[in-house]
Amino acid sequence: MENKIYELLLEMKKEIKDEFKTLHKRIDGLENQTLHGFRETKLHIENRNKEKDLMIDFMQDKITDLERKYYELSKKLEN
């Protein structure tokens, strides 16, 4: 009888250990997915910021061109 109880306890211990390992692997997998998601989000934000910076530069160039043309036209009108 004692041997049967001991065998059952060993079997339960093994099952608990296996379940713990499985749970630990799932947690590791979720951590990796979360970190990957954070990295992708960070890259997406960085790319959006670069696009915004390029758009600002483009618009500033356009404004400079318009100011130059306005100045040239005003000079022509003065003459």
N, C-alpha and C positions, 0 to 999 in steps of 0.2 A: 504494500500500500504506500509506504514512504517513497519507494522508488518511483511509483507512478506519479505521485505528487511532485517529486523532484523533477521528473521528465517533463511534466506539464509546465512547471515553473521555468525550466530551461527553454522550452518551446515558446512560452510567452515572452521571455526575455529576448529571444532571437527575433520574434515578430515585432516587438517594440523597437528593437535596434534597427530593423529593416524599415519600419515605418518612419523612424527618425531620419534615417539616411535619405529616404524618398522625399520627405518634407524639406530637408536641408537642400537637396538638389533643386527642388521647386523654388525655394526662396532665392537661391543663387541665380536661377534662371530669371526670376522676376527682377532681381537687382540688375542683372546684365541688360534686360530689356529696358528698364527705367533709365539706366545710364546711357544706353544707345539713343533712347528717345530724347534725353536732355541734350546730347551732343548734336543730334539732328536739328533740334529746335534752335540751339545756339548758332549753328551754321546758317540756318534759315534767316535768323535775325541779322547776323553779320552780313549776309548777302543782300538783304533788304536795305540795310544801312548803306552799303556800297552803292546800290542802285539809287538811293535817295541822294547820296553825295554826287554821283554822276549827273543826276537830273538837276541838282542845284548848280553845279558847274556849267552845265549846258544853258540853263536859264540866265545865269550871270553873263555868259558870253553873248547871248542874244540881247540882253539889256545893254551891254557895252556897245554892240553893233548898232542898235537903235539910237543910242545916245550920240554915237559918232555920226550917223546919217542925219540925225536932227541938227547937229552942229553944222555939218556941211551944207545942208539945205538952208539953214538960217543965214549962213555966210553968203550963199548965192543970192538970197532974197535981199540982203543988205546992198549988194552991188547993183 
